Amino acid sequence: MIKVDKVSKKFNKLVNKRKKEEFYANKDITFETKEGEILGILGPNGAGKTTLLRMIAGIMTPSAGTITIDDFNYHNDEIKIKKMIAFLTGNTKLYKDISAYELLKMTSEYYEIPNDKSEEEIKKLTKKFSMESFLHQRIGSLSTGQTQKVAIARCLIHNPNYYILDEPTNGLDIISSKAILDMIREEKENNKCILYSTHYMEEAENICDRVVLMDKGKIITIGTPEEIRKKAHTTNLRDAFFILTKENDHEKH
């Protein structure tokens, strides 16, 4: 279980050349995940999704609140947690001068996977994502879709329990997007937990068990797509988001 309890992240920004002003990218975020669940983190650009997922992945430290994964925390158990999770962003930067195969071998060594086991996994992943034609090409020469397939294979190689996916289909063509969404569904069937951030509401509506709707660093509502549609009296998540966001703004004023 991933448990996020009253998590906030505060930054300073320059208002003019001399004056600094504090602002919250995330404010009092609280939720829990379940095994075998795809939990969507939805909202427009600037909603705070990426900051939140980076904190859950241990890349950033919260200004307040706690994050635990299977009752472990990053302060005491960072290595344990890192072996349990996989983190992927839509703009993942990979080493350009090595091949996809070399990256997967390097990742296997990082997770201390025996050589024979890693070779077996690389073969499986190569077939799964149709990477045969570019497995030994330099990553820098690959297309966006091919690079994203390599990035996902890198996430899968150590068989993590938790996936933290930040806009994984952003900018991809329909075929590459389908490969990612199929992988997510398959890992759900394997009882894995997936945190899935996107601003594509229709995509989330089709794949997520529950949804966390965010705006301006805060949670507007949490529920199944059906529960959220009912709450907003709409037939789709996109319209529900606009309605609930406006209601939230009115309540503040």
N, C-alpha and C positions, 0 to 999 in steps of 0.2 A: 504493500500500500504506500502511495505517496501522500503525505499529509502536509498541506500548506496552511499555516496558522498565523493569521494577522500579519502577513508579510507586506512590508513597504520598502520602497527603494527611492532614496532622495538624491537629487543631483543639484549642482549649482550651475546657473547659466549667466552669461554676461548680458545685462540689459542694455548697457552702453559700454564704453571703453573702460569705465572705472567701477561701475556698480555691479555687484553680483546678486542674483536672486535665487532662492531655493525653489525647487519644484519637485513634485512627486511623479515618477514614471509609473509607479504602482503604489496603491494606498489601501492598507488593511485587507489584503487578499486572503481569503480562507476557502479551502475546499479539500476534498479527499477523492482519491481514485479507487477503483475496484479492479480485481483481477479479471482478465478477459474483457476489458472495457476499452472502447475508443472514446476518449473524452476530448471534445472539440473546444479549443480556445479561440473564440471568434471575435472579430472586431475590425474596424477600419485601420489603415495605417496610422500609427501614432497612438493606438489604444493602450500600448504597454505590453503587448503579447510577447515580443522578443525579449524584453528585459525580464519578464516573469520566467520564461523558459530558460534563459541563461542562468538565473538564480537556481532554478530547480536542477539544472545540469551541473551546478557547482562552478560555473565560469565567473559568476558575479556573486558578491556577498550581500545579503539583505541589510538594509539600514535598521530594520526592526522586524520582529517576528521570527518564526522558526520553520524550517523545512526538514522533514524526516522521510527516509525511504526505508521501508521495512524496519522502522524504529532506529535506524542508523542516522547519524548526522555528519555533515561534512567536517565539522571541527574535530571530531574524534575518529571518524571512519571513512575518510575521503577515498582511500584506495579500494576499500570494499564496495563502496557505492559506485565508483567509476567502472568497476568490473560488472556491475549489475545493469548499467544503463547504456544506451546509445543516443547520441545527440546529433541531429542533422539540421542544417539550415538550408534555405533555398539558394544561398550564395556561398555554400561551402567551398573553401579554397583548398585544393589538393596540390601536392608537389607536381609541378609541370614537367620536370625533366626525368621522371621515372615512369614506368609502364603501370597499367592497372594491376597486372600480376605482381609486380614488385611492391606496389602499395599494399596489396592484400597479404603478401608474405610478411611485410614489415609490421602490419597490424597484428597478424597472428603471433609474431614474436613478442610484441608488446603485451599481449594478453596471455603469453606463455602457453600457447597451443602447440602440442607436439607436431613435428614436421609432417608425419604421415597423416595425422588428423587434419592439418591445415591444407594439405594438398587435396584431400578428399572434399573439404568444404569449398575450396576454390573451384573445383570442378562442378560441384552442385550449383554454386552461385553463378558461375559462367553460363551454365545451361539455363538456369532460372531467368536470368536477365538478358539472354541472347548476346553475350559479350565475346563470343568466339572470334569474331572478325577483328576486334580491336583490343583483345586482352594484352597483347604485347606491344601495343603502340604507346608512344609517349602521351601522357595525360594532357599535356599542353596542346596536342594536335586533335583532341577529340571534340565532338560537338557538345552543345549544352546538355542534350538528352543523354548522350553516352557518358558524359562526366557525372551526371546525377545518378546514373545506374551504378557507376563505380563507387560513388559516395555511399549509396545505400548498401551495396555489397560489403563495404567496409564496416558498416554498422551491424550487419547481420553475422559477421564471421565469428564472433565470440558468443553467439546465442544469448543475448541479454534478456532480462525479464521485463525491462521498461524501455520504451522508445519515446524520445522527446523530439518531435518533428516540427520544425519551424518553417512554415511556408514551403514544404517540400516539392510542390508541383508548380510553384510560381514561375511563369515564363516558359513552361515546357509545352511541347506539342501534345496532342491528344493520346498518341501511342505511348509516349514516355510517362505521361500522367497516369494512364491506365495501369502500367506496370507497377508504379508506386502504390496506387490504390489497391491493386490486387494483393500486393505484398502485405499491406496493412490489414486487410481482411483475413489473410491467411494467418498472420501472427496473432490476431484476435482469437482465431479458432484454436491456436496453440496455447491459449489462456494467458497471453502476454497483455500487458497494459500499455496503451498508446496514448500519449498526449499529442494532440494534432492541432496545430495552429494554422489558421488560414483566414483570408478575407473573402474567399469564394463560398458564399453562403449555400448555394445549391449543392456544391460538392460535399460540404459538411453535413447537409441535411440527409444525403444519401448514405453516409458512412458512419456517422457518430451515434453512439448510444445515448450520451448526454452531452450537453453543450454549456459552456461558460461564456456568456455574452459580456464583453468588456467595452468600455468607452472611457477615454480620458483617464486611464490608469486605475479604474474601479470596475468592480463587477456589478452589472445591471441586474442579471438574473442567472440562475442555474436550473437546468431541467432537461428532460428529453425534448427533442424537436417538437413532438406532439404537444407536450405540456406548455412549451413556450408559445407555439402557435395559438393554442387555446387562450393563454393568458392575454395575448395581444389581439385576439379575435381576428386572426388572419389565416391565410392558407399556405404561407411560406415564411421561412426564416428571415429573408431579406426585409419584407414588410414589417415583420415582428420587431426586428432590430430598430428600424426607424421609429416605430410607434413607442417602443419601450424607452428608447433614448430620449425622445421628446418628453415623455412622462417623467423620466428621471430629472431632466433639466427643470421642468415646471415645479417639481417637489422641492428642488434646491432653492427656488425663488419664492 
